[in-house]
Amino acid sequence: MEKKKYSSYAELDRDLEILKLEKEINYQKLVLSIQKTKESITPQKIVNGFVSSYTDYFKNSYPKILQSIIPFVINWFINKKRGN
C-alpha cells in the first residue's frame, strides 16, 4: 500500500471526513444486521420454523402412513365381526 502525499490540509481533512463517514456507514450496517438477527430469533419464529419443518415432513409421508395403517384397520374390523 502506497502512502498518499497531501499538498494541503484541506485534502487531508477531506480524506479524514470520507473515512469518518465510511466508518459511520459500516457501523450503521452492523447495527441494522444485529436488529434483523434479533427480530428473526424470536420464540414464535423458532417454533413456527420447527412446526413447519415437521408439517412438511408429515405431508410428504402421509400416503405412506395411510398405506401401512389401512391393512391393520381392515384386519381389525374383519376380526371384530368374526368375534376374535
N, CA, C and O atoms as a GROMACS GRO file, in nm:
protein
  336
    1MET      N    1   0.084  -0.117   0.000
    1MET     CA    2   0.000   0.000   0.000
    1MET      C    3   0.089   0.124   0.000
    1MET      O    4   0.178   0.140   0.084
    2GLU      N    5   0.064   0.208  -0.094
    2GLU     CA    6   0.146   0.328  -0.111
    2GLU      C    7   0.093   0.442  -0.025
    2GLU      O    8  -0.028   0.463  -0.016
    3LYS      N    9   0.182   0.513   0.038
    3LYS     CA   10   0.142   0.628   0.121
    3LYS      C   11   0.103   0.743   0.030
    3LYS      O   12   0.168   0.773  -0.070
    4LYS      N   13  -0.008   0.806   0.069
    4LYS     CA   14  -0.056   0.919  -0.009
    4LYS      C   15   0.010   1.046   0.043
    4LYS      O   16   0.023   1.066   0.163
    5LYS      N   17   0.050   1.130  -0.048
    5LYS     CA   18   0.113   1.257  -0.010
    5LYS      C   19   0.010   1.368  -0.032
    5LYS      O   20  -0.053   1.378  -0.138
    6TYR      N   21  -0.007   1.448   0.069
    6TYR     CA   22  -0.104   1.557   0.064
    6TYR      C   23  -0.030   1.688   0.040
    6TYR      O   24   0.078   1.712   0.094
    7SER      N   25  -0.092   1.772  -0.041
    7SER     CA   26  -0.031   1.902  -0.069
    7SER      C   27  -0.093   2.013   0.017
    7SER      O   28  -0.040   2.124   0.026
    8SER      N   29  -0.209   1.979   0.081
    8SER     CA   30  -0.271   2.080   0.168
    8SER      C   31  -0.348   2.011   0.280
    8SER      O   32  -0.379   1.892   0.273
    9TYR      N   33  -0.377   2.090   0.383
    9TYR     CA   34  -0.457   2.037   0.493
    9TYR      C   35  -0.601   2.011   0.449
    9TYR      O   36  -0.668   1.926   0.507
   10ALA      N   37  -0.647   2.082   0.349
   10ALA     CA   38  -0.783   2.063   0.300
   10ALA      C   39  -0.800   1.923   0.242
   10ALA      O   40  -0.903   1.858   0.264
   11GLU      N   41  -0.701   1.875   0.169
   11GLU     CA   42  -0.706   1.739   0.114
   11GLU      C   43  -0.707   1.636   0.227
   11GLU      O   44  -0.782   1.539   0.223
   12LEU      N   45  -0.624   1.658   0.325
   12LEU     CA   46  -0.615   1.567   0.439
   12LEU      C   47  -0.748   1.566   0.515
   12LEU      O   48  -0.798   1.458   0.551
   13ASP      N   49  -0.806   1.682   0.540
   13ASP     CA   50  -0.934   1.690   0.609
   13ASP      C   51  -1.045   1.622   0.529
   13ASP      O   52  -1.132   1.555   0.587
   14ARG      N   53  -1.043   1.638   0.398
   14ARG     CA   54  -1.144   1.575   0.312
   14ARG      C   55  -1.135   1.423   0.322
   14ARG      O   56  -1.237   1.357   0.336
   15ASP      N   57  -1.016   1.368   0.314
   15ASP     CA   58  -0.998   1.223   0.325
   15ASP      C   59  -1.037   1.172   0.464
   15ASP      O   60  -1.096   1.064   0.477
   16LEU      N   61  -1.005   1.249   0.568
   16LEU     CA   62  -1.044   1.210   0.703
   16LEU      C   63  -1.196   1.211   0.718
   16LEU      O   64  -1.253   1.124   0.784
   17GLU      N   65  -1.261   1.308   0.657
   17GLU     CA   66  -1.408   1.314   0.662
   17GLU      C   67  -1.469   1.195   0.588
   17GLU      O   68  -1.568   1.138   0.633
   18ILE      N   69  -1.411   1.160   0.475
   18ILE     CA   70  -1.460   1.043   0.399
   18ILE      C   71  -1.444   0.917   0.483
   18ILE      O   72  -1.537   0.836   0.490
   19LEU      N   73  -1.330   0.899   0.546
   19LEU     CA   74  -1.307   0.782   0.630
   19LEU      C   75  -1.404   0.779   0.749
   19LEU      O   76  -1.452   0.673   0.787
   20LYS      N   77  -1.430   0.895   0.806
   20LYS     CA   78  -1.524   0.904   0.917
   20LYS      C   79  -1.664   0.863   0.872
   20LYS      O   80  -1.732   0.789   0.943
   21LEU      N   81  -1.708   0.910   0.756
   21LEU     CA   82  -1.840   0.874   0.704
   21LEU      C   83  -1.849   0.726   0.669
   21LEU      O   84  -1.951   0.662   0.695
   22GLU      N   85  -1.742   0.671   0.611
   22GLU     CA   86  -1.739   0.527   0.581
   22GLU      C   87  -1.749   0.444   0.709
   22GLU      O   88  -1.818   0.343   0.714
   23LYS      N   89  -1.680   0.489   0.812
   23LYS     CA   90  -1.686   0.420   0.941
   23LYS      C   91  -1.828   0.423   0.997
   23LYS      O   92  -1.876   0.322   1.046
   24GLU      N   93  -1.894   0.537   0.990
   24GLU     CA   94  -2.031   0.550   1.040
   24GLU      C   95  -2.128   0.463   0.960
   24GLU      O   96  -2.217   0.401   1.017
   25ILE      N   97  -2.110   0.459   0.828
   25ILE     CA   98  -2.196   0.374   0.743
   25ILE      C   99  -2.179   0.227   0.781
   25ILE      O  100  -2.277   0.155   0.796
   26ASN      N  101  -2.057   0.183   0.798
   26ASN     CA  102  -2.031   0.044   0.836
   26ASN      C  103  -2.088   0.012   0.974
   26ASN      O  104  -2.139  -0.097   0.996
   27TYR      N  105  -2.079   0.108   1.065
   27TYR     CA  106  -2.136   0.088   1.199
   27TYR      C  107  -2.289   0.073   1.191
   27TYR      O  108  -2.346  -0.014   1.255
   28GLN      N  109  -2.353   0.158   1.112
   28GLN     CA  110  -2.498   0.152   1.098
   28GLN      C  111  -2.542   0.022   1.030
   28GLN      O  112  -2.645  -0.034   1.064
   29LYS      N  113  -2.464  -0.027   0.934
   29LYS     CA  114  -2.492  -0.156   0.871
   29LYS      C  115  -2.486  -0.268   0.975
   29LYS      O  116  -2.569  -0.359   0.975
   30LEU      N  117  -2.387  -0.262   1.062
   30LEU     CA  118  -2.372  -0.362   1.167
   30LEU      C  119  -2.490  -0.357   1.264
   30LEU      O  120  -2.544  -0.461   1.301
   31VAL      N  121  -2.532  -0.237   1.304
   31VAL     CA  122  -2.645  -0.222   1.394
   31VAL      C  123  -2.772  -0.278   1.328
   31VAL      O  124  -2.849  -0.349   1.393
   32LEU      N  125  -2.794  -0.247   1.202
   32LEU     CA  126  -2.911  -0.298   1.130
   32LEU      C  127  -2.908  -0.450   1.120
   32LEU      O  128  -3.011  -0.515   1.136
   33SER      N  129  -2.792  -0.505   1.094
   33SER     CA  130  -2.778  -0.650   1.085
   33SER      C  131  -2.811  -0.716   1.219
   33SER      O  132  -2.877  -0.820   1.223
   34ILE      N  133  -2.766  -0.658   1.327
   34ILE     CA  134  -2.796  -0.712   1.461
   34ILE      C  135  -2.945  -0.704   1.490
   34ILE      O  136  -3.002  -0.797   1.546
   35GLN      N  137  -3.008  -0.593   1.452
   35GLN     CA  138  -3.152  -0.579   1.474
   35GLN      C  139  -3.230  -0.683   1.395
   35GLN      O  140  -3.324  -0.743   1.447
   36LYS      N  141  -3.192  -0.706   1.270
   36LYS     CA  142  -3.260  -0.806   1.188
   36LYS      C  143  -3.241  -0.946   1.247
   36LYS      O  144  -3.334  -1.027   1.245
   37THR      N  145  -3.123  -0.973   1.299
   37THR     CA  146  -3.098  -1.103   1.360
   37THR      C  147  -3.183  -1.121   1.486
   37THR      O  148  -3.238  -1.228   1.508
   38LYS      N  149  -3.193  -1.017   1.567
   38LYS     CA  150  -3.278  -1.024   1.687
   38LYS      C  151  -3.423  -1.048   1.650
   38LYS      O  152  -3.493  -1.125   1.717
   39GLU      N  153  -3.470  -0.983   1.544
   39GLU     CA  154  -3.609  -1.000   1.501
   39GLU      C  155  -3.634  -1.141   1.449
   39GLU      O  156  -3.744  -1.195   1.465
   40SER      N  157  -3.535  -1.200   1.386
   40SER     CA  158  -3.555  -1.333   1.330
   40SER      C  159  -3.542  -1.443   1.434
   40SER      O  160  -3.580  -1.557   1.407
   41ILE      N  161  -3.489  -1.412   1.551
   41ILE     CA  162  -3.471  -1.514   1.655
   41ILE      C  163  -3.569  -1.487   1.769
   41ILE      O  164  -3.529  -1.475   1.885
   42THR      N  165  -3.696  -1.478   1.736
   42THR     CA  166  -3.797  -1.468   1.840
   42THR      C  167  -3.851  -1.608   1.867
   42THR      O  168  -3.848  -1.693   1.778
   43PRO      N  169  -3.901  -1.634   1.988
   43PRO     CA  170  -3.955  -1.767   2.018
   43PRO      C  171  -4.064  -1.811   1.921
   43PRO      O  172  -4.071  -1.927   1.883
   44GLN      N  173  -4.148  -1.718   1.881
   44GLN     CA  174  -4.258  -1.752   1.790
   44GLN      C  175  -4.204  -1.797   1.654
   44GLN      O  176  -4.253  -1.895   1.597
   45LYS      N  177  -4.105  -1.727   1.602
   45LYS     CA  178  -4.049  -1.766   1.472
   45LYS      C  179  -3.973  -1.898   1.480
   45LYS      O  180  -3.974  -1.975   1.384
   46ILE      N  181  -3.907  -1.923   1.592
   46ILE     CA  182  -3.837  -2.050   1.609
   46ILE      C  183  -3.937  -2.165   1.612
   46ILE      O  184  -3.917  -2.267   1.546
   47VAL      N  185  -4.046  -2.149   1.688
   47VAL     CA  186  -4.148  -2.253   1.697
   47VAL      C  187  -4.215  -2.272   1.562
   47VAL      O  188  -4.239  -2.385   1.520
   48ASN      N  189  -4.246  -2.161   1.493
   48ASN     CA  190  -4.309  -2.172   1.360
   48ASN      C  191  -4.219  -2.246   1.263
   48ASN      O  192  -4.267  -2.329   1.185
   49GLY      N  193  -4.090  -2.219   1.266
   49GLY     CA  194  -3.997  -2.290   1.178
   49GLY      C  195  -3.990  -2.438   1.211
   49GLY      O  196  -3.985  -2.522   1.121
   50PHE      N  197  -3.989  -2.469   1.339
   50PHE     CA  198  -3.985  -2.609   1.383
   50PHE      C  199  -4.111  -2.682   1.340
   50PHE      O  200  -4.104  -2.793   1.287
   51VAL      N  201  -4.227  -2.621   1.364
   51VAL     CA  202  -4.354  -2.684   1.329
   51VAL      C  203  -4.369  -2.698   1.178
   51VAL      O  204  -4.415  -2.802   1.130
   52SER      N  205  -4.330  -2.596   1.103
   52SER     CA  206  -4.344  -2.604   0.958
   52SER      C  207  -4.255  -2.712   0.897
   52SER      O  208  -4.293  -2.776   0.799
   53SER      N  209  -4.137  -2.733   0.955
   53SER     CA  210  -4.050  -2.837   0.900
   53SER      C  211  -4.110  -2.975   0.923
   53SER      O  212  -4.104  -3.061   0.835
   54TYR      N  213  -4.169  -2.998   1.041
   54TYR     CA  214  -4.232  -3.127   1.066
   54TYR      C  215  -4.363  -3.142   0.989
   54TYR      O  216  -4.398  -3.252   0.948
   55THR      N  217  -4.435  -3.033   0.969
   55THR     CA  218  -4.557  -3.037   0.891
   55THR      C  219  -4.525  -3.080   0.747
   55THR      O  220  -4.595  -3.164   0.690
   56ASP      N  221  -4.420  -3.022   0.690
   56ASP     CA  222  -4.379  -3.061   0.555
   56ASP      C  223  -4.341  -3.208   0.550
   56ASP      O  224  -4.373  -3.278   0.454
   57TYR      N  225  -4.272  -3.256   0.653
   57TYR     CA  226  -4.230  -3.396   0.656
   57TYR      C  227  -4.351  -3.488   0.658
   57TYR      O  228  -4.357  -3.586   0.584
   58PHE      N  229  -4.448  -3.457   0.744
   58PHE     CA  230  -4.566  -3.543   0.755
   58PHE      C  231  -4.657  -3.531   0.634
   58PHE      O  232  -4.724  -3.628   0.599
   59LYS      N  233  -4.662  -3.417   0.568
   59LYS     CA  234  -4.741  -3.403   0.446
   59LYS      C  235  -4.685  -3.495   0.337
   59LYS      O  236  -4.761  -3.559   0.264
   60ASN      N  237  -4.555  -3.502   0.328
   60ASN     CA  238  -4.493  -3.585   0.225
   60ASN      C  239  -4.504  -3.733   0.258
   60ASN      O  240  -4.506  -3.816   0.167
   61SER      N  241  -4.510  -3.769   0.386
   61SER     CA  242  -4.515  -3.910   0.422
   61SER      C  243  -4.656  -3.957   0.456
   61SER      O  244  -4.674  -4.073   0.493
   62TYR      N  245  -4.757  -3.872   0.444
   62TYR     CA  246  -4.895  -3.907   0.479
   62TYR      C  247  -4.946  -4.026   0.398
   62TYR      O  248  -5.004  -4.117   0.458
   63PRO      N  249  -4.929  -4.032   0.266
   63PRO     CA  250  -4.975  -4.150   0.192
   63PRO      C  251  -4.908  -4.280   0.237
   63PRO      O  252  -4.973  -4.385   0.241
   64LYS      N  253  -4.781  -4.273   0.270
   64LYS     CA  254  -4.711  -4.394   0.316
   64LYS      C  255  -4.766  -4.441   0.450
   64LYS      O  256  -4.779  -4.561   0.473
   65ILE      N  257  -4.797  -4.345   0.537
   65ILE     CA  258  -4.854  -4.382   0.668
   65ILE      C  259  -4.989  -4.448   0.648
   65ILE      O  260  -5.018  -4.550   0.711
   66LEU      N  261  -5.072  -4.391   0.561
   66LEU     CA  262  -5.204  -4.450   0.534
   66LEU      C  263  -5.193  -4.589   0.475
   66LEU      O  264  -5.267  -4.679   0.513
   67GLN      N  265  -5.100  -4.608   0.382
   67GLN     CA  266  -5.083  -4.739   0.320
   67GLN      C  267  -5.041  -4.844   0.422
   67GLN      O  268  -5.076  -4.961   0.406
   68SER      N  269  -4.969  -4.806   0.523
   68SER     CA  270  -4.928  -4.905   0.622
   68SER      C  271  -5.035  -4.927   0.729
   68SER      O  272  -5.040  -5.036   0.787
   69ILE      N  273  -5.120  -4.829   0.756
   69ILE     CA  274  -5.222  -4.841   0.860
   69ILE      C  275  -5.349  -4.907   0.809
   69ILE      O  276  -5.412  -4.982   0.883
   70ILE      N  277  -5.388  -4.883   0.685
   70ILE     CA  278  -5.515  -4.934   0.631
   70ILE      C  279  -5.526  -5.086   0.643
   70ILE      O  280  -5.632  -5.133   0.685
   71PRO      N  281  -5.426  -5.166   0.610
   71PRO     CA  282  -5.440  -5.312   0.626
   71PRO      C  283  -5.467  -5.354   0.772
   71PRO      O  284  -5.545  -5.446   0.795
   72PHE      N  285  -5.405  -5.288   0.867
   72PHE     CA  286  -5.430  -5.321   1.008
   72PHE      C  287  -5.573  -5.288   1.048
   72PHE      O  288  -5.636  -5.364   1.121
   73VAL      N  289  -5.624  -5.175   1.001
   73VAL     CA  290  -5.761  -5.135   1.033
   73VAL      C  291  -5.859  -5.234   0.971
   73VAL      O  292  -5.956  -5.275   1.036
   74ILE      N  293  -5.836  -5.274   0.846
   74ILE     CA  294  -5.925  -5.371   0.779
   74ILE      C  295  -5.924  -5.504   0.854
   74ILE      O  296  -6.029  -5.561   0.879
   75ASN      N  297  -5.806  -5.553   0.890
   75ASN     CA  298  -5.796  -5.679   0.965
   75ASN      C  299  -5.866  -5.668   1.101
   75ASN      O  300  -5.928  -5.764   1.146
   76TRP      N  301  -5.856  -5.555   1.165
   76TRP     CA  302  -5.921  -5.535   1.294
   76TRP      C  303  -6.073  -5.544   1.280
   76TRP      O  304  -6.139  -5.607   1.362
   77PHE      N  305  -6.128  -5.479   1.174
   77PHE     CA  306  -6.272  -5.485   1.151
   77PHE      C  307  -6.316  -5.628   1.118
   77PHE      O  308  -6.420  -5.674   1.166
   78ILE      N  309  -6.238  -5.698   1.036
   78ILE     CA  310  -6.272  -5.836   1.000
   78ILE      C  311  -6.272  -5.924   1.124
   78ILE      O  312  -6.365  -6.002   1.145
   79ASN      N  313  -6.169  -5.913   1.206
   79ASN     CA  314  -6.160  -5.993   1.328
   79ASN      C  315  -6.268  -5.955   1.429
   79ASN      O  316  -6.314  -6.041   1.504
   80LYS      N  317  -6.307  -5.831   1.432
   80LYS     CA  318  -6.411  -5.787   1.525
   80LYS      C  319  -6.547  -5.847   1.486
   80LYS      O  320  -6.623  -5.888   1.573
   81LYS      N  321  -6.577  -5.853   1.355
   81LYS     CA  322  -6.704  -5.910   1.309
   81LYS      C  323  -6.708  -6.061   1.332
   81LYS      O  324  -6.814  -6.117   1.358
   82ARG      N  325  -6.593  -6.127   1.324
   82ARG     CA  326  -6.587  -6.270   1.345
   82ARG      C  327  -6.595  -6.305   1.493
   82ARG      O  328  -6.627  -6.418   1.529
   83GLY      N  329  -6.567  -6.208   1.577
   83GLY     CA  330  -6.571  -6.232   1.721
   83GLY      C  331  -6.437  -6.273   1.778
   83GLY      O  332  -6.432  -6.322   1.891
   84ASN      N  333  -6.330  -6.256   1.705
   84ASN     CA  334  -6.195  -6.294   1.751
   84ASN      C  335  -6.133  -6.183   1.831
   84ASN      O  336  -6.020  -6.197   1.879
   0.00000   0.00000   0.00000
